[in-house]
Every structure is written in structure tokens, then in C-alpha cells.
Amino acid sequence: MARINNKLEEANETLENLSIKDHLTGLYNRRYFNTKIDELLNLAKRSGTYLTLMMLDVDRFKSINDNFGHLAGDYFLKDIGERITQELSRSTDFVSRFGGDEFAIILYDTSPEGARMIAEKIKEAVEDISVRSDFSSWEVKTTISMGLCSVIPEKNISSREIISATDDALYKAKQEGRDRICEGKINHE
């Protein structure tokens, strides 16, 4: 009976991981991101502290898939996820694969200046990544664009507003020529 219970526990743990983790990168998935941002937003509201959302996108990622194959692109995304995770030192920092070649990072209790410094470190670290040598005999790198939004959230601010402001900042970074970090603001009417 104990063996059956252990097997059941292992199966439940596996199912839980499958439901919250991205199969490719091993990072948390978007579904779990949605839960986590709401949780941390509520905590930031109660404690009156900053919450920062960062979204980053690999510039011209499609060319990696087109020139070296989807497997090379998959490893590239996996390497980016690992590098981002290495740059986040606190247990309260959270990173997920938001979709495709886009990643989302939530920083709890980090000032806008501190968030900007972390964003710069991540940008620099990620840009050191190259397509693995299994797929290319020369060094192939890319840049990233990033949007971020830092707020001490008022009671009426929703996670949707923070995501929208951050996404708008990411779009602005792309529109302004890529390879940059832009900051977003929440617009209240």
C-alpha cells in the first residue's frame, strides 16, 4: 500500500509540473504566470511595495529558425531561459515563458531603478548567447527588446493593466529599432 501511495504521489507531482511548466524551457508557463502575477499584485497592494513586470522578446528570432532549423531555435530559447534565471537571484523573482520567443519576469519589492539595473543585466547576459555550435559553425547572436512597468499598485489596478502597459513598452522598443529597453506607464482615465 505504501508503494502504491508513493507512486500516486509521484504521478501527482509529475502532473502538477506538467500543468505549470513550459515543456521546452522548463520555466513556468503562461498559465502559471497568470496565477503568480495576481498573487504578487495582491501582496504588493497589501504591503504598499513595488511590483515590476518585464517582458522581453528575441529580436529577429524567426531568422534563427529559418536559417538553422527549429531545433536550433528551441535550444536558443532554452539557453535564454537559463540565462535569465541565472540573473535573478532572489526567491521572490519569477520568470516564465510567455509564449513563442517572449519571456515575462516579475520582480516583487524592487524599485524602478533596481528593476532597470536588473533589466540591463538580463539584456547584456542574454545577448552573449549564440546559436549552439551543433547547428552553426560560426557565432550567431541576436539582441532582445524589453518592456517594463514598475508600480506601487493602488487597489483598483489590475494585472491586466500592468501586462498591457508592459506589452505597450515592449512594442515601443520594437518600433524604435529593437535592441532596447522601454518603460511603460499605466494610464488612468
GROMACS elastic network, one bead per residue, 0.5 to 0.9 nm:
[ bonds ]
;  ai    aj funct       b0    kb
    1     4     6  0.51337   500
    1     5     6  0.62605   500
    1     6     6  0.86984   500
    2     5     6  0.50531   500
    2     6     6  0.61838   500
    2     7     6  0.86403   500
    3     6     6  0.50845   500
    3     7     6  0.62089   500
    3     8     6  0.85754   500
    4     7     6  0.50718   500
    4     8     6  0.61147   500
    4     9     6  0.85972   500
    5     9     6  0.61152   500
    5    10     6  0.85952   500
    6     9     6  0.50514   500
    6    10     6  0.61688   500
    6    11     6  0.85736   500
    7    10     6  0.50808   500
    7    11     6  0.61277   500
    7    12     6  0.85937   500
    8    11     6  0.50379   500
    8    12     6  0.61148   500
    8    13     6  0.85735   500
    9    12     6  0.50841   500
    9    13     6  0.61487   500
    9    14     6  0.85865   500
   10    13     6  0.50950   500
   10    14     6  0.61556   500
   10    15     6  0.86303   500
   11    14     6  0.50627   500
   11    15     6  0.61800   500
   11    16     6  0.86013   500
   12    15     6  0.50590   500
   12    16     6  0.61118   500
   12    17     6  0.86329   500
   13    16     6  0.50611   500
   13    17     6  0.62110   500
   13    18     6  0.85965   500
   14    17     6  0.51752   500
   14    18     6  0.61873   500
   14    19     6  0.86901   500
   15    18     6  0.50340   500
   15    19     6  0.62230   500
   15    20     6  0.88798   500
   16    19     6  0.51387   500
   16    20     6  0.64609   500
   16    21     6  0.84650   500
   17    20     6  0.53564   500
   17    21     6  0.55785   500
   17    22     6  0.88753   500
   17    28     6  0.89086   500
   18    21     6  0.55342   500
   18    22     6  0.75648   500
   18    23     6  0.73605   500
   19    22     6  0.83602   500
   19    29     6  0.81854   500
   19    31     6  0.81822   500
   19    32     6  0.80823   500
   20    27     6  0.85640   500
   20    28     6  0.56585   500
   20    29     6  0.55906   500
   20    30     6  0.80724   500
   20    31     6  0.67266   500
   20    32     6  0.52557   500
   20    33     6  0.85053   500
   21    24     6  0.87224   500
   21    25     6  0.82428   500
   21    26     6  0.57428   500
   21    27     6  0.55963   500
   21    30     6  0.85800   500
   21    31     6  0.88184   500
   21    32     6  0.77151   500
   21    96     6  0.84024   500
   21    97     6  0.88532   500
   22    25     6  0.58107   500
   22    26     6  0.51791   500
   22    27     6  0.54720   500
   22    28     6  0.55713   500
   22    30     6  0.81016   500
   22    96     6  0.79674   500
   22    97     6  0.67914   500
   23    26     6  0.57652   500
   23    27     6  0.80638   500
   23    29     6  0.84097   500
   24    27     6  0.81225   500
   24    74     6  0.71037   500
   24    75     6  0.85322   500
   24    77     6  0.81486   500
   24    78     6  0.67394   500
   25    28     6  0.84023   500
   25    74     6  0.82508   500
   25    75     6  0.84703   500
   25    77     6  0.68653   500
   25    79     6  0.80575   500
   25    80     6  0.86709   500
   25    81     6  0.62343   500
   25    82     6  0.78961   500
   25    96     6  0.89748   500
   25    97     6  0.75280   500
   26    29     6  0.84393   500
   26    78     6  0.79017   500
   26    81     6  0.81944   500
   26    82     6  0.89201   500
   26    96     6  0.88969   500
   26    97     6  0.88005   500
   27    78     6  0.89022   500
   27    81     6  0.69707   500
   27    82     6  0.85226   500
   27    85     6  0.87414   500
   27    95     6  0.67967   500
   27    96     6  0.52602   500
   27    97     6  0.62174   500
   28    31     6  0.81851   500
   28    32     6  0.62626   500
   28    33     6  0.68186   500
   28    94     6  0.84780   500
   28    95     6  0.67612   500
   28    97     6  0.63752   500
   28    98     6  0.86784   500
   29    32     6  0.54947   500
   29    33     6  0.61923   500
   29    34     6  0.88783   500
   29    95     6  0.89492   500
   29    96     6  0.54886   500
   29    97     6  0.54663   500
   29    98     6  0.65115   500
   29    99     6  0.81182   500
   30    34     6  0.62302   500
   30    35     6  0.88032   500
   30    96     6  0.65758   500
   30    97     6  0.63472   500
   30    99     6  0.70871   500
   30   104     6  0.86014   500
   31    34     6  0.53501   500
   31    35     6  0.68548   500
   31    36     6  0.89445   500
   31    98     6  0.87263   500
   32    35     6  0.51159   500
   32    36     6  0.61376   500
   32    37     6  0.86402   500
   32    96     6  0.82199   500
   33    37     6  0.59829   500
   33    38     6  0.85242   500
   33    94     6  0.84760   500
   33    95     6  0.81246   500
   33    96     6  0.63989   500
   33    97     6  0.85137   500
   33    98     6  0.77786   500
   33   104     6  0.80618   500
   33   106     6  0.88948   500
   34    37     6  0.55121   500
   34    38     6  0.64728   500
   34    39     6  0.87585   500
   34   159     6  0.83713   500
   35    38     6  0.54672   500
   35    39     6  0.62858   500
   35    40     6  0.88194   500
   36    40     6  0.60856   500
   36    41     6  0.83488   500
   36    94     6  0.83064   500
   36   106     6  0.86806   500
   37    40     6  0.51727   500
   37    41     6  0.58212   500
   37    42     6  0.84705   500
   37    53     6  0.86278   500
   37   106     6  0.72060   500
   37   159     6  0.65888   500
   38    41     6  0.50373   500
   38    42     6  0.61605   500
   38    43     6  0.85993   500
   38   158     6  0.80703   500
   38   159     6  0.61042   500
   39    42     6  0.53549   500
   39    43     6  0.63569   500
   39    44     6  0.87741   500
   40    44     6  0.60421   500
   40    45     6  0.85260   500
   40    51     6  0.75566   500
   40   106     6  0.84441   500
   40   107     6  0.89391   500
   40   108     6  0.69776   500
   41    44     6  0.50518   500
   41    45     6  0.61565   500
   41    46     6  0.86787   500
   41    51     6  0.67784   500
   41   108     6  0.86030   500
   41   153     6  0.73158   500
   41   157     6  0.87528   500
   41   158     6  0.79460   500
   41   159     6  0.69184   500
   42    45     6  0.50904   500
   42    46     6  0.63000   500
   42    47     6  0.86690   500
   42   153     6  0.87129   500
   42   155     6  0.85752   500
   43    46     6  0.51887   500
   43    47     6  0.61298   500
   43    48     6  0.82950   500
   43    49     6  0.84529   500
   43   108     6  0.89135   500
   44    47     6  0.51299   500
   44    48     6  0.55225   500
   44    49     6  0.50762   500
   44    50     6  0.63346   500
   44    51     6  0.62876   500
   44   108     6  0.73691   500
   44   109     6  0.75593   500
   44   152     6  0.70141   500
   44   153     6  0.67128   500
   45    48     6  0.52043   500
   45    49     6  0.69968   500
   45    50     6  0.86570   500
   45    51     6  0.89637   500
   45   152     6  0.72191   500
   45   153     6  0.55185   500
   45   154     6  0.62989   500
   45   155     6  0.63011   500
   45   157     6  0.89981   500
   46    49     6  0.81562   500
   46   155     6  0.86839   500
   47    50     6  0.89544   500
   48   152     6  0.61408   500
   48   153     6  0.72426   500
   48   154     6  0.82753   500
   49   108     6  0.77971   500
   49   109     6  0.54949   500
   49   110     6  0.80122   500
   49   111     6  0.85803   500
   49   151     6  0.80904   500
   49   152     6  0.53285   500
   49   153     6  0.76667   500
   50   107     6  0.82695   500
   50   108     6  0.63292   500
   50   110     6  0.58078   500
   50   111     6  0.61983   500
   50   112     6  0.79316   500
   50   150     6  0.64087   500
   50   151     6  0.52680   500
   50   153     6  0.71466   500
   51   106     6  0.72573   500
   51   107     6  0.59552   500
   51   109     6  0.59425   500
   51   110     6  0.67943   500
   51   111     6  0.82620   500
   51   149     6  0.82190   500
   51   150     6  0.56604   500
   51   151     6  0.55190   500
   51   152     6  0.62413   500
   51   153     6  0.73167   500
   52   105     6  0.80542   500
   52   106     6  0.56903   500
   52   107     6  0.50239   500
   52   108     6  0.64887   500
   52   109     6  0.80145   500
   52   110     6  0.70449   500
   52   111     6  0.82086   500
   52   112     6  0.75988   500
   52   115     6  0.69545   500
   52   148     6  0.68975   500
   52   149     6  0.55042   500
   52   151     6  0.64264   500
   52   152     6  0.88066   500
   52   162     6  0.85207   500
   53   104     6  0.70459   500
   53   105     6  0.57567   500
   53   107     6  0.64686   500
   53   108     6  0.88860   500
   53   115     6  0.89459   500
   53   147     6  0.82499   500
   53   148     6  0.55451   500
   53   149     6  0.54445   500
   53   150     6  0.65724   500
   53   151     6  0.89724   500
   53   162     6  0.71647   500
   53   163     6  0.72592   500
   53   166     6  0.66330   500
   54   103     6  0.81437   500
   54   104     6  0.56132   500
   54   106     6  0.64146   500
   54   107     6  0.81803   500
   54   115     6  0.86704   500
   54   119     6  0.77154   500
   54   146     6  0.68311   500
   54   147     6  0.56471   500
   54   149     6  0.66282   500
   54   150     6  0.87007   500
   54   163     6  0.88193   500
   54   166     6  0.65240   500
   54   167     6  0.86391   500
   54   170     6  0.86391   500
   55    98     6  0.82472   500
   55   102     6  0.68759   500
   55   103     6  0.56462   500
   55   105     6  0.63740   500
   55   106     6  0.89195   500
   55   145     6  0.84028   500
   55   146     6  0.55940   500
   55   147     6  0.53093   500
   55   148     6  0.63484   500
   55   163     6  0.86494   500
   55   166     6  0.65680   500
   55   167     6  0.68376   500
   55   169     6  0.87144   500
   55   170     6  0.66484   500
   56   101     6  0.82818   500
   56   102     6  0.55657   500
   56   103     6  0.53344   500
   56   104     6  0.65570   500
   56   105     6  0.84066   500
   56   123     6  0.87336   500
   56   144     6  0.65304   500
   56   145     6  0.56056   500
   56   147     6  0.64270   500
   56   148     6  0.86363   500
   56   170     6  0.69717   500
   56   181     6  0.87586   500
   57    61     6  0.85041   500
   57   100     6  0.87927   500
   57   101     6  0.57540   500
   57   103     6  0.65810   500
   57   143     6  0.88211   500
   57   144     6  0.56213   500
   57   145     6  0.54416   500
   57   146     6  0.64296   500
   57   147     6  0.89212   500
   57   170     6  0.78145   500
   57   174     6  0.88937   500
   58    61     6  0.54934   500
   58    77     6  0.88193   500
   58   101     6  0.58457   500
   58   102     6  0.68477   500
   58   103     6  0.89717   500
   58   142     6  0.71430   500
   58   143     6  0.62608   500
   58   145     6  0.65497   500
   58   146     6  0.88963   500
   58   179     6  0.89643   500
   59    62     6  0.84471   500
   59   101     6  0.88888   500
   59   142     6  0.63554   500
   59   143     6  0.54402   500
   59   144     6  0.50908   500
   59   145     6  0.64602   500
   59   174     6  0.80900   500
   59   178     6  0.66478   500
   59   179     6  0.72095   500
   60    63     6  0.57369   500
   60    64     6  0.75353   500
   60   142     6  0.73001   500
   60   143     6  0.81387   500
   60   144     6  0.87638   500
   61    64     6  0.53855   500
   61    65     6  0.68929   500
   61    66     6  0.88418   500
   61    73     6  0.76920   500
   61   101     6  0.70770   500
   61   142     6  0.76632   500
   62    65     6  0.52228   500
   62    66     6  0.60603   500
   62    67     6  0.85225   500
   62    73     6  0.83856   500
   63    67     6  0.57834   500
   63    68     6  0.81046   500
   64    67     6  0.53138   500
   64    68     6  0.56516   500
   64    69     6  0.69840   500
   64    70     6  0.78512   500
   64    72     6  0.72697   500
   64    73     6  0.58980   500
   64    76     6  0.86248   500
   64   131     6  0.78760   500
   64   140     6  0.84607   500
   64   142     6  0.88790   500
   65    68     6  0.55169   500
   65    71     6  0.77188   500
   65    72     6  0.67643   500
   65    73     6  0.52035   500
   65    74     6  0.84584   500
   66    69     6  0.57879   500
   66    70     6  0.75277   500
   66    73     6  0.89415   500
   68    71     6  0.79058   500
   68    72     6  0.58814   500
   68    73     6  0.74683   500
   68   131     6  0.84291   500
   68   135     6  0.61166   500
   68   136     6  0.71711   500
   69    72     6  0.54835   500
   69    73     6  0.65405   500
   69    74     6  0.88406   500
   69   135     6  0.81324   500
   70    74     6  0.60261   500
   70    75     6  0.86532   500
   71    75     6  0.63266   500
   71    76     6  0.85257   500
   71   135     6  0.86825   500
   72    75     6  0.52574   500
   72    76     6  0.61304   500
   72    77     6  0.87392   500
   72   131     6  0.65941   500
   72   132     6  0.70158   500
   72   134     6  0.82408   500
   72   135     6  0.61672   500
   72   136     6  0.88592   500
   73    77     6  0.62306   500
   73    78     6  0.85920   500
   73   131     6  0.77151   500
   74    77     6  0.52245   500
   74    78     6  0.62373   500
   74    79     6  0.86659   500
   75    79     6  0.60655   500
   75    80     6  0.85502   500
   75   131     6  0.78156   500
   75   132     6  0.74713   500
   76    79     6  0.51227   500
   76    80     6  0.62482   500
   76    81     6  0.87187   500
   76   129     6  0.76765   500
   76   130     6  0.73255   500
   76   131     6  0.59535   500
   76   132     6  0.73359   500
   77    80     6  0.50155   500
   77    81     6  0.62083   500
   77    82     6  0.86721   500
   77   100     6  0.88504   500
   77   101     6  0.67651   500
   78    81     6  0.51416   500
   78    82     6  0.63174   500
   78    83     6  0.87022   500
   79    82     6  0.51232   500
   79    83     6  0.61656   500
   79    84     6  0.86631   500
   79   126     6  0.84673   500
   79   129     6  0.72163   500
   79   130     6  0.88818   500
   80    83     6  0.50798   500
   80    84     6  0.61481   500
   80    85     6  0.85639   500
   80   125     6  0.87930   500
   80   126     6  0.59123   500
   80   127     6  0.88776   500
   80   129     6  0.71662   500
   81    84     6  0.52514   500
   81    85     6  0.62312   500
   81    86     6  0.87105   500
   81    95     6  0.81970   500
   81    96     6  0.81829   500
   81    97     6  0.77517   500
   81   103     6  0.79333   500
   81   126     6  0.88232   500
   82    85     6  0.51316   500
   82    86     6  0.62538   500
   82    87     6  0.88791   500
   83    86     6  0.50598   500
   83    87     6  0.64982   500
   83   122     6  0.77181   500
   83   125     6  0.66729   500
   83   126     6  0.62450   500
   83   129     6  0.84195   500
   84    87     6  0.52419   500
   84    88     6  0.66266   500
   84    95     6  0.77052   500
   84   105     6  0.88361   500
   84   122     6  0.59622   500
   84   123     6  0.87472   500
   84   125     6  0.76451   500
   84   126     6  0.70579   500
   85    88     6  0.52865   500
   85    89     6  0.78760   500
   85    93     6  0.89567   500
   85    94     6  0.84776   500
   85    95     6  0.69923   500
   86    89     6  0.70075   500
   86   122     6  0.89981   500
   87   118     6  0.76920   500
   87   121     6  0.71469   500
   87   122     6  0.62283   500
   87   125     6  0.78448   500
   88    91     6  0.82574   500
   88    93     6  0.62151   500
   88    94     6  0.80238   500
   88    95     6  0.85288   500
   88   118     6  0.79632   500
   88   122     6  0.85322   500
   89    92     6  0.86771   500
   89    93     6  0.73029   500
   90    93     6  0.54323   500
   90    94     6  0.87551   500
   90   107     6  0.89852   500
   91    94     6  0.77631   500
   92   106     6  0.84333   500
   92   107     6  0.69438   500
   92   108     6  0.62176   500
   92   109     6  0.86590   500
   93   105     6  0.73326   500
   93   106     6  0.59458   500
   93   108     6  0.65151   500
   94   104     6  0.81962   500
   94   105     6  0.55266   500
   94   106     6  0.50565   500
   94   107     6  0.65985   500
   94   108     6  0.85868   500
   95    98     6  0.89834   500
   95   103     6  0.71614   500
   95   104     6  0.57252   500
   95   106     6  0.64509   500
   95   107     6  0.89078   500
   96    99     6  0.88492   500
   96   102     6  0.88978   500
   96   103     6  0.57470   500
   96   104     6  0.53106   500
   96   105     6  0.64611   500
   96   106     6  0.87670   500
   97   100     6  0.77022   500
   97   101     6  0.77643   500
   97   102     6  0.62307   500
   97   104     6  0.62312   500
   97   105     6  0.88294   500
   98   101     6  0.79239   500
   98   102     6  0.53833   500
   98   104     6  0.56793   500
   99   102     6  0.53200   500
   99   103     6  0.69566   500
  100   103     6  0.83706   500
  107   110     6  0.61630   500
  107   115     6  0.74241   500
  107   150     6  0.88521   500
  110   113     6  0.80150   500
  110   114     6  0.58078   500
  110   115     6  0.59384   500
  110   150     6  0.82784   500
  111   114     6  0.50419   500
  111   115     6  0.60362   500
  111   116     6  0.85233   500
  111   150     6  0.74397   500
  111   151     6  0.86823   500
  112   116     6  0.60870   500
  112   117     6  0.86404   500
  112   149     6  0.81694   500
  112   150     6  0.56325   500
  112   151     6  0.79768   500
  113   116     6  0.51131   500
  113   117     6  0.63307   500
  113   118     6  0.87517   500
  114   117     6  0.50949   500
  114   118     6  0.62724   500
  114   119     6  0.85938   500
  115   118     6  0.50885   500
  115   119     6  0.60882   500
  115   120     6  0.86319   500
  115   148     6  0.83122   500
  115   149     6  0.89869   500
  115   150     6  0.76370   500
  116   120     6  0.61906   500
  116   121     6  0.86482   500
  116   148     6  0.81895   500
  116   181     6  0.85137   500
  116   183     6  0.88259   500
  117   120     6  0.51257   500
  117   121     6  0.62570   500
  117   122     6  0.86718   500
  118   121     6  0.50352   500
  118   122     6  0.61430   500
  118   123     6  0.85261   500
  119   122     6  0.51297   500
  119   123     6  0.60581   500
  119   124     6  0.85659   500
  119   146     6  0.78674   500
  119   148     6  0.82690   500
  119   181     6  0.76512   500
  120   123     6  0.50549   500
  120   124     6  0.61145   500
  120   125     6  0.85231   500
  120   181     6  0.78858   500
  121   124     6  0.51889   500
  121   125     6  0.60364   500
  121   126     6  0.85170   500
  122   125     6  0.50634   500
  122   126     6  0.59456   500
  122   127     6  0.84310   500
  123   126     6  0.53425   500
  123   127     6  0.61881   500
  123   128     6  0.89689   500
  123   143     6  0.78774   500
  123   144     6  0.65768   500
  123   145     6  0.81096   500
  123   146     6  0.80269   500
  123   179     6  0.85985   500
  123   180     6  0.84131   500
  123   181     6  0.84606   500
  124   127     6  0.53016   500
  124   128     6  0.67969   500
  124   143     6  0.89063   500
  125   128     6  0.55116   500
  125   129     6  0.74584   500
  126   129     6  0.55647   500
  126   130     6  0.89986   500
  126   142     6  0.87212   500
  126   143     6  0.77443   500
  126   144     6  0.76929   500
  127   130     6  0.78420   500
  127   141     6  0.67663   500
  127   142     6  0.62486   500
  127   143     6  0.54791   500
  127   144     6  0.71704   500
  128   141     6  0.72333   500
  128   142     6  0.85509   500
  128   143     6  0.89778   500
  129   132     6  0.85785   500
  129   140     6  0.83740   500
  129   141     6  0.62361   500
  129   142     6  0.78767   500
  130   133     6  0.83255   500
  130   139     6  0.59179   500
  130   140     6  0.50704   500
  130   142     6  0.74956   500
  131   134     6  0.82978   500
  131   135     6  0.68673   500
  131   136     6  0.66873   500
  131   138     6  0.86570   500
  131   139     6  0.67830   500
  131   140     6  0.53831   500
  131   141     6  0.65762   500
  132   135     6  0.58089   500
  132   136     6  0.66073   500
  132   137     6  0.87114   500
  132   139     6  0.82100   500
  132   140     6  0.83856   500
  133   137     6  0.57228   500
  133   138     6  0.73627   500
  133   139     6  0.77274   500
  134   137     6  0.76052   500
  136   139     6  0.71009   500
  136   140     6  0.74612   500
  137   140     6  0.88888   500
  142   179     6  0.88473   500
  143   178     6  0.77256   500
  143   179     6  0.53862   500
  143   180     6  0.85821   500
  144   178     6  0.69396   500
  144   179     6  0.51555   500
  144   180     6  0.70500   500
  144   181     6  0.86113   500
  145   170     6  0.65041   500
  145   171     6  0.85504   500
  145   173     6  0.57955   500
  145   174     6  0.62391   500
  145   177     6  0.89432   500
  145   178     6  0.53167   500
  145   180     6  0.50965   500
  145   181     6  0.59880   500
  145   182     6  0.82597   500
  146   166     6  0.86940   500
  146   167     6  0.89337   500
  146   169     6  0.74642   500
  146   170     6  0.51421   500
  146   171     6  0.85257   500
  146   173     6  0.64933   500
  146   174     6  0.83312   500
  146   178     6  0.85326   500
  146   179     6  0.79377   500
  146   180     6  0.62954   500
  146   182     6  0.63783   500
  146   183     6  0.84956   500
  147   165     6  0.84596   500
  147   166     6  0.52458   500
  147   167     6  0.64010   500
  147   168     6  0.73670   500
  147   171     6  0.75315   500
  147   172     6  0.78831   500
  147   173     6  0.68219   500
  147   180     6  0.85247   500
  147   181     6  0.56747   500
  147   183     6  0.56688   500
  147   184     6  0.68344   500
  148   165     6  0.79171   500
  148   167     6  0.79902   500
  148   169     6  0.64463   500
  148   170     6  0.73508   500
  148   181     6  0.75075   500
  148   182     6  0.64978   500
  148   184     6  0.59054   500
  148   185     6  0.87820   500
  149   162     6  0.67883   500
  149   163     6  0.83133   500
  149   165     6  0.65316   500
  149   166     6  0.52675   500
  149   169     6  0.78745   500
  149   182     6  0.88237   500
  149   183     6  0.57192   500
  149   185     6  0.61849   500
  149   186     6  0.79707   500
  150   153     6  0.88806   500
  150   162     6  0.84453   500
  150   166     6  0.89433   500
  150   183     6  0.82431   500
  150   184     6  0.79729   500
  150   185     6  0.78923   500
  151   154     6  0.85895   500
  151   162     6  0.83624   500
  151   185     6  0.83010   500
  151   186     6  0.83596   500
  153   156     6  0.79103   500
  153   157     6  0.59782   500
  153   158     6  0.84694   500
  154   157     6  0.55818   500
  154   158     6  0.89734   500
  155   158     6  0.82813   500
  157   160     6  0.83190   500
  157   161     6  0.66482   500
  157   162     6  0.77642   500
  157   186     6  0.86812   500
  158   161     6  0.53334   500
  158   162     6  0.67258   500
  158   163     6  0.88094   500
  159   162     6  0.50784   500
  159   163     6  0.60842   500
  159   164     6  0.84665   500
  160   163     6  0.50924   500
  160   164     6  0.60095   500
  160   165     6  0.85936   500
  161   164     6  0.50413   500
  161   165     6  0.61153   500
  161   166     6  0.85261   500
  161   186     6  0.65372   500
  161   187     6  0.83838   500
  162   165     6  0.52039   500
  162   166     6  0.61274   500
  162   167     6  0.84611   500
  162   184     6  0.87363   500
  162   185     6  0.82585   500
  162   186     6  0.66725   500
  163   166     6  0.51515   500
  163   167     6  0.59510   500
  163   168     6  0.84960   500
  164   167     6  0.50250   500
  164   168     6  0.60422   500
  164   169     6  0.85789   500
  164   184     6  0.88574   500
  164   186     6  0.81842   500
  165   168     6  0.51062   500
  165   169     6  0.62740   500
  165   170     6  0.87188   500
  165   183     6  0.84868   500
  165   184     6  0.51379   500
  165   185     6  0.57153   500
  165   186     6  0.55951   500
  165   187     6  0.80075   500
  166   169     6  0.50430   500
  166   170     6  0.62423   500
  166   171     6  0.86321   500
  166   182     6  0.87384   500
  166   183     6  0.72845   500
  166   184     6  0.54777   500
  166   185     6  0.77787   500
  166   186     6  0.87214   500
  167   171     6  0.61520   500
  167   172     6  0.85598   500
  167   184     6  0.81080   500
  168   172     6  0.61448   500
  168   173     6  0.86736   500
  168   183     6  0.88634   500
  168   184     6  0.67246   500
  168   185     6  0.89780   500
  169   173     6  0.62504   500
  169   174     6  0.87304   500
  169   181     6  0.80469   500
  169   182     6  0.52539   500
  169   183     6  0.54793   500
  169   185     6  0.82461   500
  170   173     6  0.50577   500
  170   174     6  0.63913   500
  170   175     6  0.86761   500
  170   180     6  0.89803   500
  170   181     6  0.75251   500
  170   182     6  0.65087   500
  170   183     6  0.80963   500
  170   184     6  0.83017   500
  171   174     6  0.50961   500
  171   175     6  0.61352   500
  171   176     6  0.86077   500
  171   182     6  0.87804   500
  172   176     6  0.60079   500
  172   177     6  0.87366   500
  172   178     6  0.86127   500
  172   181     6  0.89545   500
  172   182     6  0.67636   500
  172   183     6  0.89044   500
  173   176     6  0.52355   500
  173   177     6  0.66730   500
  173   178     6  0.54255   500
  173   179     6  0.73760   500
  173   180     6  0.57325   500
  173   181     6  0.60615   500
  173   182     6  0.55119   500
  173   183     6  0.88371   500
  174   177     6  0.55243   500
  174   179     6  0.76781   500
  174   180     6  0.79185   500
  175   178     6  0.67692   500
  176   179     6  0.88822   500
  176   180     6  0.82297   500
  177   180     6  0.78141   500
  178   181     6  0.84547   500
